[in-house]
Amino acid sequence: GSVHDYFIGMLSVRNNGAQVTELIQKYLGKNIYKIFLVIVSVMLLFVGAVFVYTSGDIIADDFFGITNFSLANPTILIIYAIILLYFILATLLPIDKIIGRFYPFFAIMLLLGSLFIVIGFFTKGVNLQELNIHHINLNHNGLHILPMFFMTVCCGLLSGFHSTQSTLISRTLKNERDGKKVFYGMMCIESLIAMIWAAAAMHVYSLNTIPADQIGTAYVINDIADTFVTPWLAFVVTLAVVILPITSGDTALRSLRLTIADAINLKQNLVANRLKIIIPITVIILGILFWAKSSVDSFPLLWRYFTFGNQLIAIPTFLYTTIYLYKP
């Protein structure tokens, strides 16, 4: 994952901040570019919708104690609207106006939340059950650990979505030498954070105290916080989890705006031009959210296609990286 993020970021730096789709066009040709322009755009739309949905439900559950997540609940509508409004503003305004101001705080909260859990490992103990042939497929829904495990882990660790984000950051890099710590180093830290949360989840699941209908929901986050962290610090842990999807959704829509703008050669120095792209994006996301809430099977299907698209986009990244390294 670090190699993936490093090369996409550095190649973008060396191509004047080119988006992943532009790099695909340069190194793999126009035909592949046209295919992945559609795939990247659809995947980023899914990211925006998925993280309005997940962050909204986590906030509703953890901070308001809401269990009715349907659109008929006005509180859910308000929470979704606020999150989507933030996404729109972060997409519309220059990167230093909102994202640049809030992200240092977000990063501190995320690191603190993970640190508190690690401290809990040592003060309260943690049980990491070994995987073996006898219980490797004990999923409560009967799903096999392979390929579900790799699709879930790779969603974050080897992520095509990250290729769209690395190119976004490449435009803010002052010195090419910073690429190693910005692209490679940050992925190592994210991997560590992922393993901390995975270990915490393994422990609470091993206790068999989580109801079957709550497995994989925001309830588990609360259980992790209550298990490893003192009550007055549990809020920080929960807030850290809320931050994760929010900081994915806002930059996803920003990447989508820039990708579309580059594809149609629409200058983004004017707010009016940005709105020409943002308004249709918002309408489509609202439609996806409405569909995802229409039945209990809709969101798992949406997540499945998002995960597939996420992995698919990583393939051309490695292909054109190989081409770049091979060519003299």
N, C-alpha and C positions, 0 to 999 in steps of 0.2 A: 504493500500500500504506500509506503514511503517513497519507494522507487517510482511508482506511478505518479504520485503527486509532485515529486521533484522534477521529473522530466517534462511533464505537461506545463508546470509553472515556468521552468527555465526556457523551454522552447517558445512559450508565449512571450517571455521577456525579450528573447532574441528576435522576435517577429513583431515588435512594437505593440505588445499587448493583444495579440490576435486571440479571438475566441477559439474554442476547441473545434467548432465547425469550420472556421477558416483554416486551421492547421490541417484538418482532414482534407480540405480541398487542395491545399498546397502540396501535401505529400502523398495523398492517395487518389487524387483526381476528382473531377466534377461529378461523376456518376455516384461514387460513394458519398460525396459531399451532400448531394441532393437527398439521398436516403437518410443519412444521419442528421441532416437539418430537421427533418420531420421527427425522427426518433428523439433527438435532444429536446426539441420544443415540446413534444407531448410529455416526455418524462418530467421536464421542469414544471409543466402545468400540474402534473400529478403530485409533484413535491409540494407545490403551493397549497393544493387542496388537502393533501394528506396531513400537512403540519398545521393547518388551521383546525382541522378535525381533531387531531391527537392532542395538541396543546390546549385547545378549548375544553376538551373533555377532562384532561388532567386538572386544569384550573377549576373547573366546575366541581369535580370530585374532591380535590384536596383542600380547596379554600372555601368552598360554599356547601360542601356536603351533599351535592346534588347527585341523585341516582337516575333521574329521568333525563336522558341525553337526546331526546327527540326534538325536532324543530318546533313542535307544538309548545315547548317550554320557552317562555319569553326570555328567561335568564340565559339559556343556551344561545339564543339568537343574539342577545346583547354581547355576550362574550366573544362569539364568532365575529361579530361586526367590528368589535374593537381590535381584535387580532388582525383581521383582514385590512382594516384601516391603517394599522401600523405597517403592514406589508406594503400597502400602496404608497404610503409616504416614504418608506425606505427605498422603494423602487423609483419614485419620482424625483426625490431630492438628491443633490450631490452626496457622495459616499461619506464625506466628512461632516455632514450636517446631522445625521441620525446614527447610522451604523458606526461611524468612527467615534462618536461620543458615547454610545451605550455599550459597545462591545468590550472595552476594558472592564467595566463593571460586571458584565455577563461572565467574562472569563474568570474573574476573581471568585464569583459566587460558585461557578462550576468546579473550580479547583478546590475551594474550601469544602464544598459538599462532599467531594470524593475523598478529601483528606480526613474528614470526620468519620467516614465509613471505615477507612483504613485503620484509624485509631481504635474504632470499635472492634475490628478484627482482633487486635492485641489485648484489649481490655475485657472483651466479652466472649472471645473465641469465635471461630468460624469452622464449619464442617463442610468440606468439599468432597462430595461423594465421587468415588472413582467410577468411570464409565467402563462397563464390561459387557460381555456378550449376553448376560442374563437380563439386564435391565436397560440395554441401549435404546430400546424402542418402547419405553413406557409412557409415551405421550398420552395425555388424557383424551385426545381426539383420535388416537390411533395413527398419528402421522409418524413416518419413519424419520429418524434423526438425519439420515442422508437422503436427499440433498438439502433438507430444511436447515440443518446446522450451517452449512456453507453459504447458503443464500442469505441467511440472517446475519452471519458474521461479516461476510464480504460486502453486505449492504453498507457497512461503515468503513471496513478496513481496506477493501479494494473496490472503490466506488467510482463509477463513471460520473456520478454527480459531483464528486470532488474535482473532476477535470474542468467542469464549468466554473467552479469556485476558485481554483488555482489561477485560471486566466484572469478572473476578476481582480485578484490580489496582485497579480503580476503588474498591473497598471499603476500600482501604488508603490512598488519597490524602488527605492532610491539607488541601491547599489546591487549589482548582480551577485556579489559575494554573499549577500544576505539570503540568497535563495536556499542554501543548505539548511539553515535554521528555520526559515519561514515555511518552506514546503516539506522538507524531509523531517526536520525536528518536530514540527507540530503534529505530524502524523504519528510519530512515535509516542508523543504525549497522549494523543487521542486514543491510541491503542491501549496504553496503560489505563486510562480512565475506563475504557470499555471492559477491560479485564477485572477492574475493581468492582464494577457494577454487576458483571456476570458472576463473580465469586459471591457477592452479597445475595444475588438471586438464587444461586445454587444452595446456599445455606437455608434461606427461608423456605424454599421448596422442600428441602430434606426434612423439615419439621412436620410436613403434611398438615399444616394448620390453615392453609389457604383454600377456601371453597373452590370447587371445580369451575364454577361459572365466573370466578374472579381471576383465574390464572391468565396472565398476560395482559391484565388491565392495570389502571392507575392504582388499584388497591394494593398491588404488590409493592409499589413505590412507598406507600405509607407504611407497609409492614417492614420494609427494609429500614426506613428511617426510625421507626419505633424500636426495632431490634438492636441496632448498632449505635444509635445516637441518643443523647439525653433529650427530653421533650423540648427544652428551650432552644436546642440547636437543630431539631428535626425540620423546622421551617426552612432552614438554609439548604438542607439536603433536597427537600421537595422542590424548592425554587430552582435549584441547580438542574433538576430534570425538566422542569417547565421551560427553562432557557434553551435546552438543546433543540427541540423542534422549532421554536420561534426563530432562532438564529440560522436555521436551515431554510425556513420558508421565505424570509425576507430577501436573502441573497439569491435564492433560486429565481424569484421573480425579477430581480435586478438583472441576473444573467440572461433570463429569457428576453427581457426588453432589449438588451444590447445585442443578443444573437439575432433577433428579428430585424433590428435596426441595421445591422451590418449586412444582412442578407438582402434587404430591399434598398440599401443605400440611403437611409433616412437619417439626416443629421440630428443629433440629440442635444444640441446646444440650446434649443428652444423648448420651453415647457409644453407648448402646443404639440410639438412633434412627439414628445414623450407620451402625452395623453392619447395620441392616436394609436399607440400600441398598448398602453396600460388599460384603457377602457375595455377593449375587446377581451384582454386577458382576464380582467375582473369578472366580466359576464360569464366567460367559459368556466372559471373556477367556481362561481356561484352555482352553475349548472351541475358541475361535478359533485359539489357538496350536497346539493339537493338529491342527486342520484345515490350518493354514498349513504345518505340517511334514509333512503326509501325502504330498505330492508336490511335484515341482519347479515345477509350474505354479500351485500354490495361492497362494504368497506374491505373485507378480506380479499375480494376480487381486485379491487383498486390497488391494494397494497401489493398483491401478487404481480400485477402488471408493472407497477412502479419498480419493484425489486428486479424484475426481468430486464426492464429498460436500463436500470442502473448498472447492471452487470454487462449488458450488451455494449454500452458506450465505452466501457473500459477496453474493449477489444481493439478498436481503431487507434486508441491512444498508444497501446503497446506496439501496434503495427507501424505507425509513423515515427515512433521513437526509434524503432529498429532501423527503419529506413534512414533516419537522420544520422544514426551512429555508423551505419554501413557506408553511406556515401562519403567520398573524400571531400 
